[in-house]
Amino acid sequence: MSPEHAVTLAEASHQGLSTESPWDSFWQFLLLQKTSLHMPWHETGAGAEETFEVLCARPCHAVPPLFPCLQLVTHDNTLFDSGSSRRGGLSRGSSPQRWQNRAAKLLPDCDANWLQISVQPAGEDSFPGIIDIHGLGGGLVEHKASLLASHGFATLALAYYQYEDLPQQPTELHLEYFEEAVNYMLQHPQVKGPGIGLLGYSKGADLSLAMAAFLKNISAVASLNGPVAITAVPLCYKDKTIPPLPFDERRIKVTDSHILDSSEGSIDPFQAPGNQSLIPLEKVEAQLLFIVGQDDHVINSEYYAMAACKLLQAQGKENFQILSYPGTGHCIDPPFFPLYATGKHPIFHKWAVLGGEHRAHSKAQVHAWLQIQAFFNKYLNDI
């Protein structure tokens, strides 16, 4: 297949292929270069030594399920699946390769309903532990946790609202809830201590930074397009309450298509005198990795990261690094996830610009995912 060759990636849910219409969603791609297929979650089989660089477009009608079977179909009726070499026709064969690219297992829930371990590498050894905290939107989001487990991390996907008996619309969050999750991970016999890592996306990033500022045994934090101040709802810990960063709705732009652009809507926490929303990053002993998209239209994540690191540097801190990606929007996912350039705003619940240019955003996701793994390997395996 040549560059710019159009393909469709079809995926099926992990329940199997027994239904009449098993394919849950179809993603449109353009192949950009190279000549053989390699799925990032499948590390054996034909073409594993080479990679298609792909340009993610859009899902046709469904959010990807947690554990898909994968099938790549070219528009000249040539089928590649995740477990076979090239063959003609459009047979619906697939290999049940899950997000994990090597043996991993589900761990049982702990006694509390507020969290769920996603996956852990198979074996009896101990593994570095990571808690994955998603952004606003609610529920339990496990795809990053599942992929991290395939690379040797015991991973907890942590929901904090709109999941089972958790609040549907919380008026405040309590850091003790997250502290209990940290303690659970540290006490697990197959989680290597003495510290764990945190992977936070968007709202999950400000929660992760707050955990690192106020809690013990946090060794590394990766922030994906996150603010450095508490947002949306107050955060309480012991006798302290951190108010959310105010929004100035007059600074929110509306496009001709009536789509919001809220990147400049938040009050600058570094300029507002006495602003109590700013997370005290000077208290953080963990290593910090800020991953930001320069085309993020939800929050001004690049500015936040740069200002935070400048503040840390002025205080003699060196525990930070920034990866800033041009043309990259708010929704930074693992490699080959489609770009969501627009979507429902997590606070205003209206259509909003999320940002991102297809080619640049896709390349950033590939690079950032490798850097996240390297970061956690360095600061969790070497302690």
Secondary structure per residue as TSV (DSSP state, phi and psi in degrees):
chain	resnum	aa	ss	phi	psi
A	1	M	-	360.0	143.6
A	2	S	-	-97.9	163.9
A	3	P	T	-56.8	152.1
A	4	E	T	68.0	14.4
A	5	H	-	-74.8	128.4
A	6	A	E	-81.0	134.6
A	7	V	E	-136.3	164.3
A	8	T	E	-123.4	131.0
A	9	L	E	-100.7	115.4
A	10	A	E	-105.0	141.5
A	11	E	E	-132.1	148.1
A	12	A	E	-120.6	150.6
A	13	S	-	-70.4	161.0
A	14	H	T	-73.1	-6.3
A	15	Q	T	-71.2	-13.4
A	16	G	-	119.2	-175.4
A	17	L	S	-117.8	34.3
A	18	S	-	-86.8	-15.1
A	19	T	S	-79.8	166.0
A	20	E	S	-68.0	-33.3
A	21	S	S	-124.8	79.1
A	22	P	-	-74.9	-18.4
A	23	W	E	-81.9	119.2
A	24	D	E	-81.1	-31.7
A	25	S	E	-159.6	160.6
A	26	F	E	-132.4	128.5
A	27	W	E	-107.9	139.2
A	28	Q	E	-95.6	134.4
A	29	F	E	-133.8	160.1
A	30	L	E	-120.4	129.5
A	31	L	E	-78.6	134.5
A	32	L	E	-101.5	-36.3
A	33	Q	E	-164.7	170.8
A	34	K	-	72.7	177.2
A	35	T	S	-135.4	17.5
A	36	S	S	-146.1	161.2
A	37	L	-	-94.2	137.4
A	38	H	-	-145.4	115.0
A	39	M	-	-84.8	138.7
A	40	P	T	-64.8	-24.4
A	41	W	T	-94.6	3.2
A	42	H	-	-127.2	109.9
A	43	E	-	-106.0	10.5
A	44	T	S	-131.0	168.5
A	45	G	S	98.1	-178.0
A	46	A	T	-61.8	136.7
A	47	G	T	79.8	9.1
A	48	A	T	-67.6	-20.1
A	49	E	T	-84.3	-10.3
A	50	E	S	-127.6	164.2
A	51	T	-	-137.2	136.5
A	52	F	-	-77.7	128.7
A	53	E	E	-85.3	125.1
A	54	V	E	-116.9	153.1
A	55	L	E	-108.6	107.0
A	56	C	E	-72.2	140.4
A	57	A	E	-114.0	-95.8
A	58	R	E	-148.2	149.3
A	59	P	E	-77.5	143.9
A	60	C	S	-73.5	-41.2
A	61	H	S	-156.5	3.7
A	62	A	-	-147.9	151.5
A	63	V	-	-77.7	140.7
A	64	P	-	-58.9	134.4
A	65	P	-	-70.0	168.1
A	66	L	S	-64.4	-48.3
A	67	F	S	-121.8	82.0
A	68	P	-	-83.2	152.6
A	69	C	E	-89.2	149.3
A	70	L	E	-121.2	144.9
A	71	Q	E	-149.0	127.9
A	72	L	E	-107.0	121.5
A	73	V	E	-119.0	122.5
A	74	T	E	-85.0	160.9
A	75	H	T	-79.4	0.0
A	76	D	T	-102.9	24.1
A	77	N	S	65.8	34.1
A	78	T	E	-107.3	130.5
A	79	L	E	-106.7	130.3
A	80	F	E	-117.6	135.1
A	81	D	E	-119.9	178.2
A	82	S	T	-76.6	2.8
A	83	G	T	-138.0	19.6
A	84	S	S	-143.0	168.8
A	85	S	-	-89.2	179.5
A	86	R	-	-64.9	140.5
A	87	R	E	-151.5	157.1
A	88	G	E	-78.6	166.3
A	89	G	S	87.6	180.0
A	90	L	-	-125.7	42.4
A	91	S	-	-62.0	150.9
A	92	R	-	-90.4	28.7
A	93	G	-	-67.6	148.1
A	94	S	-	-153.4	160.7
A	95	S	B	-109.1	130.1
A	96	P	-	-76.0	52.1
A	97	Q	-	-76.4	123.6
A	98	R	-	-89.7	-177.4
A	99	W	S	-56.8	-32.1
A	100	Q	-	-69.1	130.4
A	101	N	S	-96.7	5.5
A	102	R	S	-155.5	177.7
A	103	A	-	-55.4	129.7
A	104	A	E	-146.9	160.0
A	105	K	E	-135.7	151.5
A	106	L	-	-75.6	139.7
A	107	L	-	-101.0	148.5
A	108	P	-	-68.8	154.6
A	109	D	-	-62.7	151.9
A	110	C	-	-80.4	-177.2
A	111	D	S	-64.7	-30.0
A	112	A	S	-82.5	152.0
A	113	N	S	-87.4	-4.2
A	114	W	S	-83.8	-4.7
A	115	L	-	-145.9	164.5
A	116	Q	E	-147.8	126.9
A	117	I	E	-69.5	133.0
A	118	S	E	-83.2	-71.2
A	119	V	E	-149.7	160.2
A	120	Q	E	-143.5	142.6
A	121	P	E	-55.3	141.9
A	122	A	S	-68.0	150.5
A	123	G	S	124.3	172.0
A	124	E	S	-101.6	0.7
A	125	D	S	-72.9	171.6
A	126	S	-	-95.9	150.4
A	127	F	E	-131.2	151.1
A	128	P	E	-62.1	139.3
A	129	G	E	-102.3	143.1
A	130	I	E	-135.7	137.5
A	131	I	E	-105.3	127.0
A	132	D	E	-104.5	121.1
A	133	I	E	-120.9	119.2
A	134	H	-	-84.5	177.7
A	135	G	-	-87.3	-167.0
A	136	L	T	-65.0	145.1
A	137	G	T	142.6	-22.8
A	138	G	-	79.1	174.1
A	139	G	S	80.3	-173.5
A	140	L	-	-111.0	116.1
A	141	V	-	-110.2	118.0
A	142	E	-	-118.7	-1.4
A	143	H	H	-66.0	-39.4
A	144	K	H	-66.5	-40.7
A	145	A	H	-61.7	-41.2
A	146	S	H	-64.5	-42.0
A	147	L	H	-68.8	-38.7
A	148	L	H	-62.8	-36.3
A	149	A	H	-63.4	-31.8
A	150	S	T	-70.3	-11.0
A	151	H	T	-113.6	22.9
A	152	G	T	94.8	20.6
A	153	F	-	-116.7	133.7
A	154	A	E	-79.5	119.5
A	155	T	E	-126.5	135.9
A	156	L	E	-113.9	119.0
A	157	A	E	-89.6	118.5
A	158	L	E	-110.2	115.4
A	159	A	-	-85.3	151.0
A	160	Y	-	-135.8	-0.6
A	161	Y	S	-166.7	162.5
A	162	Q	S	53.7	46.5
A	163	Y	S	-148.9	121.5
A	164	E	T	50.3	-121.4
A	165	D	T	-93.4	12.7
A	166	L	S	-72.0	157.5
A	167	P	-	-58.6	144.7
A	168	Q	S	-77.7	-43.2
A	169	Q	S	-133.9	83.4
A	170	P	-	-66.8	140.7
A	171	T	S	-92.6	-13.2
A	172	E	-	-162.0	155.8
A	173	L	E	-115.7	150.2
A	174	H	E	-117.6	125.6
A	175	L	H	-66.7	-22.4
A	176	E	H	-59.6	-32.9
A	177	Y	H	-59.6	-46.5
A	178	F	H	-72.5	-33.1
A	179	E	H	-62.9	-38.3
A	180	E	H	-64.2	-36.6
A	181	A	H	-65.4	-40.7
A	182	V	H	-61.1	-46.2
A	183	N	H	-64.3	-38.1
A	184	Y	H	-60.7	-45.1
A	185	M	H	-62.5	-44.1
A	186	L	H	-67.3	-27.5
A	187	Q	H	-87.8	-8.5
A	188	H	S	-71.3	133.2
A	189	P	T	-64.6	-19.9
A	190	Q	T	-106.5	15.7
A	191	V	E	-106.4	122.8
A	192	K	E	-76.3	130.6
A	193	G	E	-97.3	-166.2
A	194	P	E	-85.8	-8.4
A	195	G	E	-127.4	168.5
A	196	I	E	-125.1	171.2
A	197	G	E	-108.3	158.7
A	198	L	E	-126.9	132.8
A	199	L	E	-117.1	112.7
A	200	G	E	-121.2	133.1
A	201	Y	E	-114.2	127.7
A	202	S	T	58.2	-119.8
A	203	K	H	-58.1	-34.4
A	204	G	H	-63.0	-24.2
A	205	A	H	-73.2	-41.5
A	206	D	H	-69.0	-32.4
A	207	L	H	-65.7	-40.1
A	208	S	H	-64.6	-41.8
A	209	L	H	-66.3	-38.1
A	210	A	H	-65.2	-39.2
A	211	M	H	-60.4	-43.3
A	212	A	H	-67.1	-29.1
A	213	A	H	-78.0	-32.9
A	214	F	H	-112.1	-18.9
A	215	L	S	-108.0	161.5
A	216	K	S	-94.5	164.6
A	217	N	S	66.9	29.7
A	218	I	E	-103.6	116.4
A	219	S	E	-98.5	-29.8
A	220	A	E	-152.7	139.4
A	221	V	E	-131.6	124.7
A	222	A	E	-107.4	120.7
A	223	S	E	-106.5	120.1
A	224	L	E	-102.9	107.7
A	225	N	S	47.0	53.2
A	226	G	-	-112.6	154.8
A	227	P	-	-76.9	169.8
A	228	V	S	-115.0	18.5
A	229	A	B	-132.5	157.5
A	230	I	-	-68.8	134.3
A	231	T	-	-125.4	158.5
A	232	A	S	73.4	-58.7
A	233	V	S	-136.0	152.2
A	234	P	-	-62.0	150.8
A	235	L	E	-115.4	124.7
A	236	C	E	-110.0	142.2
A	237	Y	E	-150.0	118.0
A	238	K	T	55.7	-118.3
A	239	D	T	-101.4	14.6
A	240	K	E	-114.3	139.8
A	241	T	E	-125.5	124.3
A	242	I	E	-98.6	118.3
A	243	P	-	-74.7	155.2
A	244	P	-	-73.2	154.0
A	245	L	-	-65.5	127.5
A	246	P	-	-66.5	151.7
A	247	F	B	-104.3	138.7
A	248	D	-	-106.4	98.6
A	249	E	G	-64.1	-18.1
A	250	R	G	-69.5	-19.4
A	251	R	G	-94.7	-0.5
A	252	I	-	-83.0	125.5
A	253	K	E	-89.0	152.1
A	254	V	E	-127.2	124.2
A	255	T	-	-75.1	173.3
A	256	D	T	-62.2	-22.9
A	257	S	T	-91.0	11.6
A	258	H	S	64.9	36.3
A	259	I	-	-107.6	134.5
A	260	L	E	-76.9	148.4
A	261	D	E	-129.1	104.2
A	262	S	-	-103.9	13.8
A	263	S	T	-61.5	-26.2
A	264	E	T	-107.7	14.0
A	265	G	-	-77.7	-26.8
A	266	S	B	-78.8	144.6
A	267	I	-	-64.8	138.2
A	268	D	-	-67.9	113.1
A	269	P	T	-70.0	-16.6
A	270	F	T	-88.0	-15.5
A	271	Q	T	-104.8	-26.5
A	272	A	S	-74.2	118.3
A	273	P	T	-65.3	133.7
A	274	G	T	69.6	19.6
A	275	N	-	-65.7	122.2
A	276	Q	S	-91.4	-2.4
A	277	S	-	-80.8	-22.2
A	278	L	B	-64.8	131.1
A	279	I	-	-73.6	132.7
A	280	P	-	-74.1	78.5
A	281	L	G	-64.4	-19.6
A	282	E	G	-64.6	-17.4
A	283	K	G	-85.2	-10.6
A	284	V	-	-76.8	126.0
A	285	E	-	-98.8	-15.3
A	286	A	S	-70.2	159.2
A	287	Q	E	-75.2	139.9
A	288	L	E	-118.9	131.3
A	289	L	E	-121.9	113.7
A	290	F	E	-98.8	117.8
A	291	I	E	-110.0	119.3
A	292	V	E	-133.1	146.2
A	293	G	E	-100.2	129.4
A	294	Q	T	-71.9	-12.9
A	295	D	T	-110.7	26.3
A	296	D	-	-71.0	119.9
A	297	H	S	-106.4	6.8
A	298	V	S	-90.5	-49.3
A	299	I	S	-136.0	159.8
A	300	N	-	-84.5	68.1
A	301	S	H	-65.3	-34.4
A	302	E	H	-65.6	-43.7
A	303	Y	H	-61.5	-45.0
A	304	Y	H	-57.6	-46.8
A	305	A	H	-65.5	-43.9
A	306	M	H	-63.8	-44.6
A	307	A	H	-65.9	-39.0
A	308	A	H	-64.6	-44.0
A	309	C	H	-68.6	-34.2
A	310	K	H	-63.9	-40.3
A	311	L	H	-65.3	-43.2
A	312	L	H	-64.2	-41.1
A	313	Q	H	-64.2	-37.8
A	314	A	H	-64.8	-22.8
A	315	Q	T	-97.5	12.9
A	316	G	T	81.2	12.4
A	317	K	-	-84.6	146.2
A	318	E	-	-132.6	20.0
A	319	N	-	-94.8	41.5
A	320	F	E	-146.3	155.6
A	321	Q	E	-153.0	154.2
A	322	I	E	-125.2	134.9
A	323	L	E	-115.4	113.9
A	324	S	E	-116.0	125.6
A	325	Y	E	-115.5	119.2
A	326	P	T	-67.4	149.3
A	327	G	T	68.0	15.3
A	328	T	-	-110.5	132.4
A	329	G	-	-91.5	-158.7
A	330	H	S	-77.3	-39.7
A	331	C	-	-87.4	82.3
A	332	I	-	-87.7	113.0
A	333	D	-	-113.5	177.7
A	334	P	S	-62.7	168.3
A	335	P	T	-56.1	142.5
A	336	F	T	73.9	6.2
A	337	F	-	-72.7	146.0
A	338	P	-	-69.0	153.5
A	339	L	-	-78.7	130.3
A	340	Y	-	-107.3	91.9
A	341	A	S	-79.0	-21.0
A	342	T	E	-135.5	157.4
A	343	G	E	-178.7	179.3
A	344	K	E	-73.6	130.0
A	345	H	-	-66.5	134.2
A	346	P	T	-67.7	-18.8
A	347	I	T	-106.1	-46.7
A	348	F	T	-87.7	-14.4
A	349	H	-	57.9	34.0
A	350	K	S	-123.4	161.6
A	351	W	E	-62.1	135.4
A	352	A	E	-142.8	155.6
A	353	V	E	-75.3	125.0
A	354	L	-	-99.5	-25.3
A	355	G	-	94.7	166.0
A	356	G	-	117.4	139.6
A	357	E	-	-111.1	135.5
A	358	H	H	-49.1	-57.1
A	359	R	H	-65.1	-49.8
A	360	A	H	-65.1	-41.5
A	361	H	H	-64.5	-42.2
A	362	S	H	-64.6	-42.7
A	363	K	H	-64.1	-38.6
A	364	A	H	-63.4	-40.1
A	365	Q	H	-63.0	-39.4
A	366	V	H	-63.7	-48.9
A	367	H	H	-67.4	-44.9
A	368	A	H	-63.9	-38.3
A	369	W	H	-63.1	-39.9
A	370	L	H	-65.7	-38.5
A	371	Q	H	-69.1	-35.9
A	372	I	H	-62.0	-46.2
A	373	Q	H	-62.3	-44.6
A	374	A	H	-63.2	-39.5
A	375	F	H	-61.6	-49.8
A	376	F	H	-69.3	-36.6
A	377	N	H	-60.9	-39.9
A	378	K	H	-69.6	-44.6
A	379	Y	H	-98.2	-7.5
A	380	L	H	-109.1	-31.2
A	381	N	H	-85.2	-24.1
A	382	D	-	-97.2	5.0
A	383	I	-	-88.2	360.0
